Amino acid sequence: MAQLNMVQAINQALAQEMARDDRVVIIGEDVGRDGGVFRVTEGLQDRFGPERVLDTPLSESGIMGAAIGMAACGLRPVPEIQFMGFTYSAFEQLFAHGARLRSRSRGRFGCPMVVRTPYGGGIKAPELHEESTEALFCQAPGLKVVVPSGPYNAKGLLLASLRDPDPVLFLEPTRLYRMIKEEVPEGEYLVELGRARVARPGREVTVVAWGSMLERVLKAVAGFDAEVIDMLTLNPLDMECVLGSVKKTGRAVIVHEAALTCGVGAEIAATLACDGILFLRGPVKRVAAPDVPVPLAKLIDHYLPSIQQIQAAVEDVLKY
């Protein structure tokens, strides 16, 4: 079994699904000739041709609108937005049209597309290149939001997303693109959307994370008897998995790199307060970024949740 990084795993998933289903079309800025800004689509235009891997003008709204039209007409487009911060100019297309096309048409039309975009901080890039605003998109009924945490689940989640009948926002943690390698089966396999996984079993505290924060959490809890939950899908949330873990441990810490206020962690904490209050032996702790714009390179390491902050939150909740 090959050892692949996330870039290679995602590229493999795209190639396999394009070979299996000729309705799959990739569109975006520089996705063809250059293979995308992070080279995730490298080689796909040579293999499948420019009519299936289309380089577009610099217009995120145009890319998203074209993809929605393609999906409504029977294709399965995969629009790539170069960075999550660039999705804001396409937000209206996705939120007001793509996510609600099935509802608006009373089931006559679907919008089977996967919007791929790198997200998150830690690469010391310019403004709008390190955003983590997933909660904005979780507010869009009809839109699934998926966040892999490693090469293995990146491939399986992407294949499952490509076969979903409705739109999926697929957030790829930029910091992890080439950081870690895992064994990835060469053949196809699906990782079910809407299901979290236990990344590390434990008995004393539940730590919930997703995307690039999972790698940091696993390092932070090395000296604790902590159970780590990797959410994988943020809309819909698998609260059954989280509640089952907290029922066992009695304590919860939620870690994400998005800003603290109104982040997905707040929704998880609220659900624990409503449905898991009798399981809890202490307050739910959140470790997140401060409520400020994502800073530039010199401050980004102070902005992202650190191993020390995660450890302090775990130690604090273990006192109860």
Backbone as numpy.savetxt, mean C-alpha at the origin, in Angstrom:
# Nx Ny Nz CAx CAy CAz Cx Cy Cz
13.88 -21.56 -5.75 13.03 -20.37 -5.75 13.92 -19.12 -5.75
13.61 -18.18 -6.62 14.47 -17.01 -6.79 14.33 -16.03 -5.63
15.43 -15.38 -5.31 15.44 -14.28 -4.34 15.24 -12.98 -5.11
14.12 -12.31 -4.90 13.79 -11.10 -5.65 13.59 -9.93 -4.70
13.90 -8.73 -5.19 13.50 -7.54 -4.47 12.10 -7.14 -4.94
11.55 -6.07 -4.37 10.17 -5.70 -4.68 10.02 -5.24 -6.13
11.00 -4.52 -6.65 10.94 -4.09 -8.05 10.82 -5.30 -8.96
11.65 -6.30 -8.73 11.64 -7.49 -9.57 10.34 -8.28 -9.42
9.82 -8.36 -8.19 8.59 -9.11 -7.96 7.40 -8.46 -8.64
7.32 -7.14 -8.58 6.21 -6.42 -9.21 6.32 -6.53 -10.73
7.53 -6.39 -11.25 7.75 -6.54 -12.69 7.33 -7.92 -13.16
7.66 -8.94 -12.40 7.30 -10.30 -12.75 5.79 -10.49 -12.75
5.12 -9.92 -11.76 3.66 -10.03 -11.69 3.01 -9.36 -12.90
3.49 -8.17 -13.26 2.92 -7.46 -14.41 3.14 -8.27 -15.69
4.33 -8.79 -15.87 4.63 -9.56 -17.08 3.77 -10.81 -17.17
3.61 -11.51 -16.07 2.82 -12.73 -16.09 1.35 -12.45 -16.38
0.81 -11.39 -15.80 -0.60 -11.09 -16.03 -0.82 -10.54 -17.43
0.11 -9.78 -17.96 -0.01 -9.30 -19.34 0.04 -10.45 -20.33
0.85 -11.46 -20.04 0.92 -12.64 -20.90 -0.37 -13.47 -20.81
-0.97 -13.48 -19.63 -2.19 -14.28 -19.42 -3.43 -13.59 -19.96
-3.48 -12.25 -19.85 -4.69 -11.49 -20.16 -4.32 -10.30 -21.05
-4.71 -10.36 -22.32 -4.31 -9.29 -23.24 -5.10 -8.01 -23.04
-6.01 -7.98 -22.06 -6.72 -6.74 -21.73 -5.89 -5.83 -20.82
-4.84 -6.37 -20.22 -4.02 -5.59 -19.29 -3.12 -4.64 -20.09
-3.24 -3.35 -19.79 -2.50 -2.31 -20.49 -1.86 -1.39 -19.44
-0.58 -1.09 -19.60 0.12 -0.19 -18.69 0.24 1.18 -19.34
-0.12 2.23 -18.59 0.02 3.58 -19.11 0.65 4.47 -18.04
1.41 5.45 -18.47 2.01 6.38 -17.52 3.20 7.10 -18.12
3.78 7.97 -17.32 4.91 8.78 -17.77 6.19 7.95 -17.73
6.80 7.75 -18.87 8.09 7.06 -19.00 8.04 5.58 -18.63
6.85 4.97 -18.62 6.75 3.56 -18.24 7.28 2.63 -19.31
7.32 3.11 -20.56 7.70 2.24 -21.67 9.19 2.27 -21.96
9.63 3.28 -22.64 11.02 3.34 -23.09 12.00 3.32 -21.91
11.68 4.04 -20.84 12.58 4.12 -19.69 12.28 3.10 -18.60
11.14 2.45 -18.67 10.80 1.45 -17.65 10.35 2.03 -16.33
9.86 3.28 -16.35 9.38 3.90 -15.13 10.50 4.56 -14.35
10.13 5.47 -13.46 11.13 6.22 -12.72 11.99 5.32 -11.83
11.43 4.20 -11.33 12.19 3.25 -10.53 12.48 1.96 -11.30
12.23 1.96 -12.60 12.50 0.83 -13.50 11.65 -0.40 -13.17
10.47 -0.17 -12.61 9.59 -1.29 -12.26 8.99 -1.93 -13.52
8.76 -1.14 -14.56 8.16 -1.68 -15.80 9.22 -1.91 -16.87
10.47 -1.99 -16.48 11.56 -2.15 -17.44 11.39 -3.44 -18.25
11.55 -3.34 -19.56 11.48 -4.49 -20.44 10.09 -4.87 -20.91
9.07 -4.31 -20.32 7.70 -4.72 -20.66 7.27 -4.17 -22.03
7.71 -2.97 -22.38 7.36 -2.45 -23.70 8.05 -3.24 -24.80
9.29 -3.64 -24.58 9.98 -4.46 -25.56 9.27 -5.79 -25.76
8.72 -6.33 -24.69 8.08 -7.64 -24.78 6.67 -7.57 -25.32
5.89 -6.55 -24.91 4.47 -6.52 -25.25 4.10 -5.44 -26.25
5.04 -4.56 -26.57 4.78 -3.55 -27.59 4.25 -2.25 -27.03
4.42 -1.16 -27.81 4.01 0.18 -27.35 2.50 0.37 -27.28
1.72 -0.53 -27.89 0.27 -0.39 -27.79 -0.27 -0.96 -26.47
0.58 -1.68 -25.73 0.15 -2.20 -24.42 0.95 -1.61 -23.27
2.05 -0.94 -23.56 2.81 -0.20 -22.54 3.01 1.19 -23.11
2.12 2.11 -22.72 2.01 3.40 -23.37 2.67 4.51 -22.56
3.60 5.21 -23.15 4.14 6.42 -22.55 3.16 7.57 -22.80
2.88 8.33 -21.75 1.86 9.37 -21.83 2.49 10.75 -21.63
1.75 11.81 -21.96 2.19 13.17 -21.58 2.22 13.33 -20.06
2.84 14.41 -19.60 2.93 14.69 -18.17 1.60 15.27 -17.70
0.63 14.41 -17.47 -0.71 14.84 -17.05 -1.35 13.73 -16.24
-1.20 13.83 -14.91 -1.77 12.78 -14.04 -3.27 12.69 -14.17
-3.95 13.83 -14.28 -5.39 13.81 -14.46 -5.77 13.12 -15.77
-4.97 13.39 -16.81 -5.23 12.74 -18.10 -4.98 11.24 -18.05
-3.91 10.84 -17.36 -3.62 9.41 -17.21 -4.76 8.70 -16.51
-5.23 9.29 -15.39 -6.29 8.65 -14.61 -7.60 8.62 -15.39
-7.94 9.73 -16.04 -9.18 9.77 -16.80 -9.18 8.78 -17.95
-8.04 8.68 -18.65 -7.94 7.72 -19.75 -8.07 6.29 -19.23
-7.45 6.01 -18.09 -7.52 4.66 -17.52 -8.94 4.29 -17.13
-9.67 5.24 -16.55 -11.07 4.98 -16.18 -11.89 4.67 -17.42
-11.68 5.43 -18.50 -12.39 5.16 -19.74 -12.04 3.80 -20.31
-10.77 3.43 -20.27 -10.36 2.11 -20.73 -11.03 1.00 -19.94
-11.05 1.17 -18.61 -11.65 0.16 -17.75 -13.15 0.02 -18.01
-13.83 1.13 -18.21 -15.27 1.09 -18.48 -15.58 0.40 -19.79
-14.61 0.42 -20.71 -14.81 -0.17 -22.05 -14.25 -1.58 -22.16
-13.84 -2.20 -21.04 -13.49 -3.61 -21.07 -12.02 -3.94 -20.93
-11.14 -2.94 -20.92 -9.72 -3.21 -20.69 -9.44 -3.28 -19.19
-8.22 -3.65 -18.86 -7.76 -3.68 -17.46 -6.48 -2.85 -17.36
-6.64 -1.53 -17.34 -5.47 -0.66 -17.34 -4.74 -0.65 -16.01
-3.44 -0.39 -16.10 -2.58 -0.23 -14.92 -1.90 1.12 -15.06
-2.56 2.20 -14.64 -1.91 3.51 -14.69 -0.87 3.64 -13.60
0.31 4.13 -13.97 1.34 4.41 -12.98 1.44 5.92 -12.78
1.33 6.33 -11.52 1.59 7.72 -11.13 2.96 7.73 -10.46
3.87 8.55 -10.94 5.28 8.42 -10.56 5.54 8.51 -9.07
4.80 9.36 -8.36 4.92 9.47 -6.90 3.54 9.75 -6.34
3.30 9.30 -5.10 1.99 9.47 -4.50 1.56 10.93 -4.45
2.51 11.84 -4.23 2.18 13.25 -4.18 1.64 13.79 -5.50
1.90 13.08 -6.59 1.40 13.51 -7.89 -0.04 13.03 -8.13
-0.54 12.13 -7.26 -1.93 11.67 -7.43 -2.93 12.76 -7.08
-2.49 13.79 -6.37 -3.44 14.80 -5.93 -4.12 15.49 -7.11
-3.38 15.72 -8.19 -3.99 16.35 -9.35 -4.92 15.40 -10.10
-4.86 14.11 -9.78 -5.76 13.12 -10.39 -6.82 12.64 -9.41
-6.83 13.23 -8.22 -7.71 12.75 -7.15 -9.18 12.82 -7.55
-9.58 13.90 -8.21 -10.98 14.06 -8.59 -11.42 12.96 -9.54
-10.58 12.61 -10.48 -10.92 11.54 -11.43 -11.15 10.22 -10.70
-10.24 9.90 -9.78 -10.32 8.62 -9.08 -11.45 8.59 -8.07
-11.58 9.67 -7.28 -12.56 9.71 -6.21 -13.99 9.87 -6.74
-14.17 10.80 -7.68 -15.52 11.15 -8.13 -16.02 10.29 -9.28
-15.11 9.58 -9.95 -15.53 8.81 -11.12 -15.15 7.33 -11.02
-13.85 7.04 -10.94 -13.43 5.64 -10.92 -14.01 4.85 -9.78
-13.93 5.40 -8.56 -14.37 4.65 -7.37 -15.87 4.43 -7.33
-16.65 5.29 -8.00 -18.10 5.17 -7.89 -18.78 4.82 -9.21
-17.99 4.37 -10.19 -18.58 4.04 -11.49 -19.58 2.90 -11.38
-19.26 1.87 -10.60 -20.20 0.76 -10.45 -21.49 1.22 -9.78
-21.37 2.04 -8.73 -22.55 2.54 -8.03 -23.36 3.46 -8.93
-22.67 4.36 -9.63 -23.36 5.33 -10.48 -24.15 4.64 -11.60
-23.57 3.58 -12.14 -24.22 2.89 -13.26 -25.12 1.75 -12.81
-25.29 1.62 -11.50 -26.10 0.55 -10.92 -25.66 -0.83 -11.42
-24.34 -0.99 -11.48 -23.76 -2.29 -11.81 -23.57 -2.54 -13.29
-23.97 -1.62 -14.13 -23.80 -1.85 -15.58 -22.34 -1.75 -16.00
-21.57 -0.92 -15.30 -20.15 -0.76 -15.62 -19.32 -0.98 -14.37
-18.14 -1.56 -14.56 -17.16 -1.64 -13.50 -15.96 -0.79 -13.86
-14.99 -0.77 -12.98 -13.76 -0.01 -13.25 -12.57 -0.85 -12.81
-12.31 -1.95 -13.50 -11.22 -2.85 -13.09 -9.86 -2.30 -13.49
-9.28 -1.51 -12.63 -7.95 -0.97 -12.91 -7.13 -0.95 -11.63
-5.81 -0.95 -11.79 -4.89 -0.89 -10.65 -4.02 0.33 -10.82
-4.17 1.28 -9.91 -3.35 2.50 -9.93 -2.11 2.22 -9.09
-0.97 2.12 -9.73 0.30 1.88 -9.04 0.99 3.21 -8.77
1.48 3.36 -7.54 2.26 4.56 -7.24 3.22 4.30 -6.09
4.48 4.72 -6.20 5.39 4.66 -5.06 4.92 5.64 -3.97
5.10 5.24 -2.72 4.68 6.13 -1.63 5.69 6.04 -0.49
5.64 7.03 0.38 6.39 6.98 1.63 7.75 7.63 1.58
8.30 7.84 2.76 9.53 8.58 2.92 10.75 7.72 3.14
11.88 8.42 3.23 13.13 7.75 3.53 14.13 7.72 2.40
13.75 8.26 1.22 14.68 8.24 0.09 15.30 9.61 -0.16
14.93 10.59 0.69 15.50 11.94 0.62 15.30 12.58 -0.75
14.04 12.61 -1.17 13.65 13.16 -2.46 13.03 14.54 -2.28
12.73 15.25 -3.38 12.14 16.59 -3.27 10.70 16.55 -2.75
10.13 17.74 -2.62 8.76 17.87 -2.12 7.78 17.09 -2.99
6.75 16.49 -2.34 5.70 15.70 -2.97 6.18 14.34 -3.45
7.43 13.98 -3.17 7.96 12.69 -3.60 7.98 11.64 -2.48
7.59 12.02 -1.25 7.68 11.09 -0.12 6.39 11.10 0.71
5.27 11.28 0.04 3.99 11.40 0.73 3.48 10.04 1.22
2.70 10.09 2.29 2.02 8.90 2.82 0.63 9.33 3.29
-0.25 9.55 2.31 -1.60 10.08 2.61 -2.67 9.06 2.24
-2.42 7.81 2.62 -3.34 6.74 2.26 -4.74 6.92 2.82
-4.85 7.61 3.97 -6.16 7.79 4.58 -7.11 8.59 3.68
-6.57 9.50 2.88 -7.42 10.25 1.94 -8.18 9.30 1.04
-7.50 8.28 0.55 -8.08 7.38 -0.43 -8.96 6.32 0.22
-8.71 6.04 1.49 -9.58 5.10 2.21 -10.96 5.68 2.45
-11.11 6.99 2.24 -12.41 7.64 2.36 -13.25 7.51 1.10
-12.72 6.86 0.06 -13.44 6.73 -1.21 -14.13 5.38 -1.28
-15.44 5.31 -1.05 -16.15 4.03 -1.16 -16.01 3.49 -2.58
-15.73 2.19 -2.68 -15.56 1.57 -3.99 -14.12 1.42 -4.41
-13.20 2.03 -3.66 -11.78 1.95 -3.99 -11.05 1.13 -2.94
-10.39 0.07 -3.35 -9.55 -0.71 -2.44 -8.18 -0.07 -2.36
-7.57 -0.11 -1.18 -6.24 0.45 -0.97 -5.34 -0.66 -0.43
-4.29 -0.97 -1.17 -3.43 -2.12 -0.88 -2.00 -1.64 -0.69
-1.32 -2.17 0.34 0.05 -1.76 0.64 0.91 -2.99 0.96
1.71 -3.45 0.00 2.60 -4.59 0.30 3.73 -4.17 1.22
4.33 -5.16 1.88 5.43 -4.88 2.80 6.69 -5.62 2.42
6.66 -6.39 1.34 7.83 -7.15 0.91 7.60 -7.73 -0.46
8.64 -8.29 -1.08 8.52 -8.81 -2.44 7.49 -9.92 -2.59
7.44 -10.87 -1.63 6.51 -11.98 -1.78 5.07 -11.51 -1.82
4.66 -10.71 -0.82 3.26 -10.29 -0.84 3.00 -9.21 -1.88
4.04 -8.51 -2.35 3.84 -7.54 -3.43 3.38 -8.24 -4.70
4.02 -9.33 -5.05 3.61 -10.05 -6.26 2.21 -10.63 -6.11
1.95 -11.32 -4.99 0.64 -11.95 -4.80 -0.50 -10.97 -4.71
-0.26 -9.84 -4.02 -1.28 -8.81 -3.92 -1.55 -8.13 -5.26
-0.48 -7.91 -6.03 -0.67 -7.26 -7.33 -1.44 -8.15 -8.28
-1.12 -9.44 -8.30 -1.88 -10.35 -9.16 -3.35 -10.39 -8.75
-3.62 -10.40 -7.44 -5.01 -10.37 -6.98 -5.68 -9.05 -7.35
-4.96 -7.96 -7.26 -5.50 -6.65 -7.61 -5.84 -6.56 -9.09
-4.96 -7.12 -9.92 -5.16 -7.09 -11.37 -6.39 -7.87 -11.79
-6.84 -8.78 -10.96 -8.02 -9.60 -11.28 -9.27 -9.14 -10.55
-9.16 -8.08 -9.78 -10.31 -7.56 -9.04 -11.24 -6.80 -9.99
-12.54 -6.89 -9.78 -13.48 -6.22 -10.69 -13.60 -4.71 -10.47
-12.97 -4.18 -9.44 -13.11 -2.77 -9.11 -11.74 -2.11 -8.96
-11.68 -0.78 -8.88 -10.38 -0.11 -8.83 -9.62 -0.37 -7.54
-8.31 -0.48 -7.70 -7.40 -0.71 -6.58 -6.29 0.33 -6.64
-6.01 0.98 -5.52 -4.84 1.84 -5.39 -3.75 0.99 -4.76
-2.67 0.76 -5.50 -1.59 -0.13 -5.08 -0.39 0.72 -4.70
-0.16 0.86 -3.39 0.89 1.74 -2.88 2.17 0.93 -2.64
3.23 1.31 -3.36 4.49 0.57 -3.30 5.50 1.35 -2.45
5.92 0.80 -1.31 6.83 1.52 -0.41 8.18 1.78 -1.08
8.44 3.03 -1.41 9.65 3.38 -2.15 10.90 2.93 -1.43
10.92 3.08 -0.11 12.12 2.76 0.67 12.45 1.27 0.60
11.46 0.44 0.33 11.67 -1.00 0.32 11.94 -1.57 -1.07
11.85 -0.75 -2.10 11.96 -1.26 -3.47 13.14 -2.21 -3.64
14.30 -1.81 -3.15 15.51 -2.63 -3.32 16.18 -2.94 -1.99
15.50 -2.66 -0.88 16.12 -2.85 0.43 16.22 -4.32 0.81
15.16 -5.08 0.56 15.10 -6.47 1.02 14.80 -7.40 -0.14
15.27 -8.63 -0.01 14.95 -9.69 -0.96 14.27 -10.83 -0.22
13.35 -11.50 -0.90 12.66 -12.66 -0.34 12.53 -13.74 -1.42
12.27 -14.95 -0.99 11.97 -16.01 -1.95 10.60 -15.75 -2.55
10.55 -15.68 -3.87 9.31 -15.41 -4.59 9.10 -16.51 -5.62
8.00 -17.28 -5.53 7.75 -18.33 -6.53 7.67 -17.75 -7.93
8.21 -18.48 -8.89 8.18 -18.02 -10.27 6.77 -18.07 -10.85
5.99 -19.05 -10.44 4.62 -19.18 -10.93 3.69 -18.18 -10.29
2.44 -18.20 -10.74 1.46 -17.26 -10.20 0.89 -17.75 -8.88
0.60 -16.81 -8.00 -0.08 -17.09 -6.74 -0.76 -15.79 -6.33
-1.84 -15.91 -5.59 -2.61 -14.75 -5.18 -2.54 -14.59 -3.66
-2.39 -13.36 -3.21 -2.55 -13.01 -1.79 -3.87 -12.27 -1.68
-4.79 -12.81 -0.93 -6.17 -12.29 -0.89 -6.22 -10.84 -0.41
-6.97 -10.04 -1.14 -7.18 -8.66 -0.71 -8.12 -8.62 0.49
-7.91 -7.64 1.36 -8.79 -7.49 2.52 -8.41 -8.37 3.70
-7.24 -9.03 3.63 -6.80 -9.90 4.71 -5.44 -9.45 5.24
-5.36 -9.26 6.55 -4.08 -8.99 7.18 -3.37 -10.31 7.47
-2.12 -10.21 7.90 -1.37 -11.42 8.25 -0.60 -11.19 9.55
-0.35 -12.27 10.26 0.49 -12.20 11.45 1.93 -12.35 10.97
2.68 -11.27 11.02 4.07 -11.28 10.55 5.02 -11.84 11.62
4.59 -11.79 12.87 5.39 -12.30 13.99 4.46 -12.62 15.13
4.43 -13.86 15.61 3.54 -14.20 16.72 4.09 -13.69 18.05
3.18 -13.40 18.97 3.58 -12.95 20.30 2.39 -13.01 21.24
2.65 -12.73 22.54 1.60 -12.91 23.54 1.31 -11.68 24.39
2.21 -10.68 24.42 2.07 -9.61 25.40 1.55 -8.30 24.83
1.80 -8.04 23.57 1.34 -6.78 22.96 1.19 -7.00 21.46
0.17 -6.37 20.88 -0.04 -6.41 19.43 0.48 -5.10 18.83
1.33 -5.21 17.82 1.83 -4.03 17.11 1.34 -4.13 15.67
0.57 -3.13 15.24 -0.04 -3.12 13.91 0.74 -2.15 13.01
1.07 -2.59 11.81 1.82 -1.73 10.88 1.49 -2.15 9.45
2.02 -1.39 8.50 1.88 -1.74 7.09 3.00 -1.06 6.29
3.20 -1.54 5.08 4.17 -0.93 4.19 5.57 -0.92 4.76
6.29 0.18 4.57 7.69 0.25 4.98 7.87 0.23 6.49
6.82 0.57 7.25 6.95 0.58 8.70 7.05 -0.84 9.27
6.61 -1.84 8.52 6.70 -3.21 9.04 8.15 -3.59 9.28
9.02 -3.28 8.36 10.44 -3.60 8.51 11.01 -2.94 9.76
10.62 -1.70 10.00 11.11 -0.97 11.17 10.53 -1.54 12.46
9.25 -1.91 12.43 8.60 -2.49 13.61 9.25 -3.81 14.00
9.52 -4.66 13.02 10.11 -5.97 13.32 11.47 -5.81 14.00
12.23 -4.79 13.62 13.49 -4.52 14.30 13.25 -3.99 15.71
12.25 -3.14 15.86 11.99 -2.49 17.15 11.53 -3.48 18.22
10.77 -4.49 17.83 10.17 -5.40 18.82 11.00 -6.66 19.04
12.22 -6.67 18.54 13.04 -7.89 18.63 13.20 -8.37 20.07
13.21 -7.45 21.03 13.40 -7.85 22.43 12.12 -7.99 23.23
10.97 -7.94 22.55 9.67 -8.03 23.23 8.90 -9.27 22.75
7.97 -9.72 23.57 7.07 -10.81 23.17 5.87 -10.18 22.47
6.12 -9.62 21.30 5.11 -8.84 20.58 4.59 -9.59 19.37
3.30 -9.51 19.17 2.69 -10.03 17.94 2.57 -8.88 16.95
3.08 -9.05 15.74 3.08 -7.99 14.73 2.09 -8.35 13.63
1.17 -7.42 13.37 0.15 -7.59 12.33 0.52 -6.70 11.15
0.62 -7.30 9.99 0.87 -6.59 8.73 -0.48 -6.45 8.03
-1.01 -5.22 7.92 -2.38 -5.04 7.44 -2.54 -5.42 5.97
-1.59 -5.09 5.12 -1.59 -5.41 3.68 -2.68 -4.67 2.90
-3.91 -4.67 3.39 -5.00 -3.91 2.75 -5.55 -2.92 3.77
-5.67 -1.67 3.37 -6.17 -0.63 4.28 -7.63 -0.29 4.03
-8.12 -0.63 2.87 -9.56 -0.50 2.60 -9.97 -1.65 1.68
-10.68 -2.64 2.22 -11.22 -2.73 3.58 -10.18 -3.20 4.60
-10.37 -2.80 5.85 -9.50 -3.21 6.94 -9.91 -4.58 7.48
-8.94 -5.41 7.77 -9.21 -6.71 8.37 -9.15 -6.56 9.89
-10.22 -6.01 10.46 -10.24 -5.81 11.90 -10.45 -7.11 12.65
-10.96 -8.13 11.98 -11.11 -9.43 12.64 -9.74 -9.96 13.08
-8.74 -9.79 12.21 -7.38 -10.23 12.55 -6.83 -9.41 13.72
-7.01 -8.09 13.68 -6.48 -7.22 14.73 -7.17 -7.51 16.06
-8.48 -7.62 16.03 -9.23 -7.89 17.26 -8.85 -9.24 17.85
-8.65 -10.24 16.99 -8.26 -11.56 17.48 -6.91 -11.52 18.18
-6.00 -10.73 17.65 -4.68 -10.60 18.28 -4.77 -9.85 19.61
-5.52 -8.74 19.62 -5.63 -7.94 20.84 -6.38 -8.70 21.93
-7.31 -9.54 21.53 -8.00 -10.37 22.52 -7.01 -11.26 23.26
-5.97 -11.69 22.54 -4.94 -12.54 23.14 -3.94 -11.75 23.96
-3.51 -10.59 23.44 -2.42 -9.85 24.10 -2.91 -8.81 25.10
-4.07 -8.21 24.86 -4.62 -7.20 25.76 -4.05 -5.81 25.57
-3.12 -5.63 24.62 -2.48 -4.33 24.43 -2.26 -4.10 22.94
-2.24 -2.83 22.53 -2.10 -2.53 21.11 -1.28 -1.26 20.89
-0.38 -1.33 19.92 0.38 -0.19 19.43 0.20 -0.18 17.91
-0.10 0.99 17.35 -0.30 1.13 15.91 0.76 2.07 15.37
1.45 1.64 14.30 2.56 2.41 13.76 2.31 2.69 12.28
2.35 3.98 11.90 2.32 4.31 10.47 3.11 5.58 10.23
3.57 5.76 8.99 4.39 6.93 8.68 3.59 8.11 8.21
2.29 7.96 8.04 1.43 9.10 7.73 1.28 9.98 8.97
0.80 11.18 8.78 0.55 12.09 9.90 -0.42 11.47 10.89
-0.28 11.83 12.14 -1.07 11.21 13.21 -2.56 11.47 13.07
-2.96 12.73 12.87 -4.36 13.10 12.92 -5.13 12.54 11.73
-6.19 11.82 12.03 -7.08 11.24 11.01 -6.38 10.22 10.12
-5.27 9.64 10.58 -4.63 8.56 9.85 -5.42 7.27 9.98
-5.01 6.26 9.21 -5.69 4.96 9.28 -5.56 4.38 10.68
-4.47 4.70 11.37 -4.31 4.23 12.74 -5.41 4.70 13.66
-5.96 5.89 13.41 -7.07 6.39 14.22 -8.31 5.54 14.03
-8.55 5.08 12.80 -9.70 4.21 12.53 -9.53 2.87 13.23
-8.32 2.33 13.19 -8.07 1.05 13.87 -8.25 1.22 15.38
-7.72 2.30 15.94 -7.86 2.56 17.37 -9.32 2.74 17.76
-10.09 3.45 16.94 -11.50 3.66 17.24 -12.27 2.35 17.24
-11.95 1.49 16.27 -12.63 0.19 16.21 -12.27 -0.67 17.42
-11.01 -0.60 17.85 -10.62 -1.32 19.07 -11.38 -0.79 20.27
-11.57 0.52 20.34 -12.31 1.11 21.46 -13.77 0.68 21.44
-14.34 0.54 20.26 -15.76 0.16 20.14 -15.99 -1.34 20.33
-15.16 -2.14 19.64 -15.41 -3.58 19.58 -14.46 -4.41 20.43
-13.37 -3.79 20.90 -12.39 -4.56 21.66 -12.09 -4.00 23.03
-12.95 -3.10 23.53 -12.68 -2.43 24.79 -12.53 -3.42 25.96
-13.27 -4.52 25.92 -13.22 -5.49 27.01 -11.96 -6.35 26.95
-11.24 -6.31 25.81 -9.99 -7.07 25.71 -8.80 -6.26 26.21
-8.93 -4.94 26.21 -7.77 -4.07 26.43 -7.41 -3.96 27.92
-6.12 -4.05 28.19 -5.60 -3.88 29.55 -4.91 -2.54 29.72
-4.83 -1.76 28.64 -4.20 -0.44 28.68 -4.63 0.37 27.48
-4.24 1.61 27.40 -4.63 2.46 26.28 -3.98 2.01 24.97
-4.64 2.30 23.87 -4.08 2.05 22.55 -3.10 3.18 22.23
-1.89 2.82 21.86 -0.86 3.81 21.53 -0.69 3.90 20.02
-0.49 5.13 19.54 -0.19 5.34 18.12 1.19 6.00 17.98
1.97 5.49 17.04 3.26 6.07 16.69 3.17 6.47 15.24
3.30 7.75 14.96 3.09 8.25 13.60 3.93 9.49 13.37
3.85 10.02 12.16 4.56 11.25 11.83 3.83 12.45 12.42
4.52 13.55 12.64 3.85 14.76 13.15 2.94 15.37 12.09
2.04 16.22 12.52 1.07 16.84 11.62 1.67 18.07 10.92
2.67 17.82 10.10 3.33 18.86 9.32 3.58 18.31 7.93
3.78 19.19 6.95 4.15 18.70 5.61 5.42 17.85 5.67
5.50 16.85 4.80 6.70 16.01 4.76 7.91 16.90 4.47
8.93 16.87 5.33 10.07 17.78 5.14 11.02 17.29 4.06
11.97 18.13 3.74 12.98 17.77 2.75 14.07 16.90 3.39
15.09 16.60 2.61 16.03 15.53 2.92 16.64 15.59 4.31
17.07 16.76 4.75 17.81 16.84 6.00 16.98 16.51 7.23
15.66 16.62 7.11 14.80 16.39 8.27 13.96 15.12 8.18
14.02 14.42 7.06 13.10 13.29 6.87 13.32 12.19 7.92
14.56 11.98 8.34 14.82 10.94 9.35 14.25 11.31 10.71
14.05 12.61 10.96 13.42 13.06 12.21 11.90 13.03 12.10
11.40 13.00 10.89 9.96 13.02 10.64 9.35 11.62 10.76
10.01 10.62 10.18 9.48 9.27 10.19 9.57 8.64 11.58
8.59 7.82 11.96 8.68 7.11 13.24 9.97 6.30 13.32
10.65 6.41 14.45 11.94 5.74 14.62 11.78 4.45 15.42
12.80 3.63 15.36 12.81 2.41 16.17 12.69 2.75 17.64
13.34 3.81 18.05 13.30 4.21 19.46 11.88 4.63 19.89
11.19 5.35 19.02 9.81 5.76 19.33 8.88 4.55 19.44
9.07 3.60 18.56 8.24 2.39 18.59 8.51 1.61 19.88
9.78 1.47 20.21 10.13 0.75 21.44 9.58 1.45 22.67
9.62 2.77 22.70 9.09 3.51 23.84 7.59 3.31 23.99
6.86 3.28 22.87 5.41 3.05 22.93 5.10 1.65 23.44
5.86 0.66 22.99 5.65 -0.72 23.46 5.95 -0.81 24.95
7.04 -0.23 25.37 7.38 -0.25 26.80 6.31 0.43 27.64
5.77 1.53 27.12 4.75 2.27 27.86 3.49 1.44 28.04
3.03 0.80 26.97 1.77 0.05 27.08 1.96 -1.23 27.88
3.17 -1.75 27.94 3.43 -2.95 28.73 3.40 -2.70 30.24
3.39 -1.42 30.64 3.32 -1.10 32.07 1.93 -1.36 32.64
0.94 -1.44 31.78 -0.44 -1.61 32.27 -0.77 -3.09 32.49
